[in-house]
Amino acid sequence: MVVAFGQFIPRAIRELPSLGYMINGHASLLPRHRGAAPIVGCLLAGDRETGVSAMRVEREMDAGPVAGQIRIAIGKNENAGELSARLAVLTADVLESTIEQIAAGIVTWTPQQDSLATEAPKIGTADAALDWQRPAESLARRVRAMAPTPGAFTRIDGETLRILEARFTSDPAGSAPGTVQVDAGGELRIATGRGWLIPRVLQRPGKRAMSVEDFVRGRPIAAGVILG
């Protein structure tokens, strides 16, 4: 049995168990989001639900038949770290159930529909960069998908600025993408290709994450500054 094992397993190892196969716990509703980053993948895609799958390990990545799945709704503002913690518990549950079915000789393996498969490849640093030309809703999803690590980021005055929590509004921006606006109440808004991103938690390199209110008390961000 393997869980979150990001390498191909040779046939000789896959068929070594007495039943001739291994099983894997995957953090998505296969065949959706096959690959190394299914939790990030579902958040970036804006999925409303996800889950875990118990599957048989075969040569093609995450393409083996499935014995069981558990579905859950994704919280409106849930980030990757929070979702990962919930899915870890469910992975143990679905694998336990599958092992019991195997032991009892009643397990049923259902082939995946390859035509419905989507990929969730391993993420890199570039995937965490915020492109202010994109819609605010898409950027808010990226913030959630990259939190708490590696953290979605932009640049300000030559320095990296991580945005670890944010909301969005579809109100017309009327400013160049990346432009900071500060309203009368001190709330920061960042213009995007469509709408505004409203950061709630920020972090500078080597510093702790903090609320926007605490952040700007120590390092004000002026209205009109263009990020990126």
N, C-alpha and C positions, 0 to 999 in steps of 0.2 A: 504494500500500500504506500502511496506517495501523496503528498499535499504540497501545492505550490512549488513543485520541482521544475525549474526552468531549463532543463536540458533534455535532449532526446535520449531515450533509454534503449540500448541495443536489444535486439530480438532475443538473444541468449539470456539476458536478464529478465526481460518481460515474461518469458515462458518458463522461467526457473521454478516458480511456485508449483505445488503439487497439482493444482487445478489447471495449470498452463497459462495463467494470466495474472496481471496485477490490476488493482483498482486505484483510482485517483479521485480526490475531492477538488472540484473546480468552482471558483467563486463567480459563477454566472449561470444563466439558464441556457445551457447549450442547446442548439449550436450558436447562439448569440455570444459574441465576445470570446472567441477562441484566442488564446495567446497569453502572454506574460502579464498583461495589465488589465484584467477584466473589470476591476472595480473602477479604475480610472476611465475605462472605456464606456461603462454604462452612464457615468456622470457626465462625461463630455457629450454623449449622445442625447442627453436629456431624457433618459428612460424614466418611467414612473415606477417601475418595479424591477427587481432583479432576484437573485436567489443563489442556490448552490446546486451542483449536480454531482452525483456519484457515477463515474464512467469507467469503462475498461480501457486500460492503456494500450494503444496501438501505435503503429509506426508514424502516422500523421498526427501532428500536434493537436491534442484535445478533440480528436475526431472519432473516438471510439464510441460504441453503443452505451446508452445510459440506463442505469438501473433505478434511479430515483432522483427526484428533485424536490426542493422546498422553495416556495416563493414568498417574497416579502415586498411590501411597498417601500419606496425610497422616500425619506423625509424631505420636505420642501427645501430645507436649508442644510441638510446633512452633508458632511464632507467625507472624503475618502477614508480618513482615519476612523471616524465614527461608524461608517458603514462596514469597514473591514472588521471592526470588533464584533459587530452583530453577526456578520457572515461566518466568522471563525467558529462561533458557537453552533451555528446551523450546520456547518461542514462536519463537525463531530457527530451531530445527530444523524445526518443523512448517511454517513459512512457506517455508523453503528447499526443502523437499520439494514443497510445493504449487506454487511457482514453476517448479520443474523439470518437474512434471507438465503445467502450463499450456504451457510452452515446447515440450514434446514432443507436445502435443495429446491427452493421455490423461487429463486431469483429469476426475473425476466429482463432480458437485455433488449432495449429498443434502439434500432439504428437511428442516427441523427439524419435530419434532412439537410444535406449539404447545400442545397439551393438557398437555404435560409441562413447560412453561416455568415458571420461578420468577424472581423479580425480586431484584436486589441493588442498590438505589439508593445514591446518594452518601451518605456518612455525615457527620454533623455532631457538634458538641461534645456534644450531649445523648445521642447514641448511646454515648458512652464512659462515661457515668455508671453506677455500680453500684447496683442496687436490691437491698438486702439481703433483701427479701421473697422474692426468687426463689431457686430451688434452687442449691446450691453448684456443682453440675456446670455449670449454665447460666452462672453467674458466671465460672467458670474458663475457659469457652470465650470469654466476652467479653474477659477479660484477654488471652488469646492473640490474639484478633482485632484488638485495639487496640494491640498492642505491635509495634514500639517507639514508634510514634506514631499517634494523639495520646496514647495511654496511658489505660487505664481508670482512673477516679478515684472517690474518695469525699471526705468532708470530716471533719476532726478539729479541734476547737477553732477553728472558723471558717477553717481553712486547707485548701487542696486537698492531697490525698494521692494520688499516683498509685501504682497497683499494676501492675507491669510483668511479673511472673511469679508464678504461684500454682499450687497443687495443691488438691485437694478431698478430702473424705471424707464419706461418707453417714451417718456415725455421728449419732445424734440430738443436736441442739444443746442443747435444754433451756434456752435463753436467748433473750431477745428478739433478733430479727434486727438485725445490726449490732453486737452486743455482743462486745467483745474478751475473749478468755480467754488467759492465759499459763500454760503448763504448767510442771512442775517443771524441765524442761530449758531453759526460756526461750523455747520455740516459741510464736509467736502463732497464734491461731485466731480466726476471726470467724464468729459465728453467722449463719446464713442461714435462709431459709424452709424449707429442708430440707438438713441437713448443715452442714459447716463448710468455709469457704474458708481455706486456709493460704498466706498470702503468702510469697514468697521474695525478691522484689526490690521495693524501695520508692523513691519519689523525691518530694522536696519541691520547690515552685516555685523555679526558679533554681539548684537544686542538682543534683549528679550522682546518677545512679541507684546504689543500693548494696544489698548483701544486707541482709536483715532484721536479722541479728546486728550488722552494723556500724551500721545505722540506729538501733537502740534503744540502742546505747552512747552515741550523741550526743543522742538525743531519745527517752527512754523512753516507751512507751505503756502506760499502767496498765491492769491487768485491770479489767473492768467498764465501761470507756469505751464509749459507743455511737457508732459512726461514722454519717455520713450527715447 
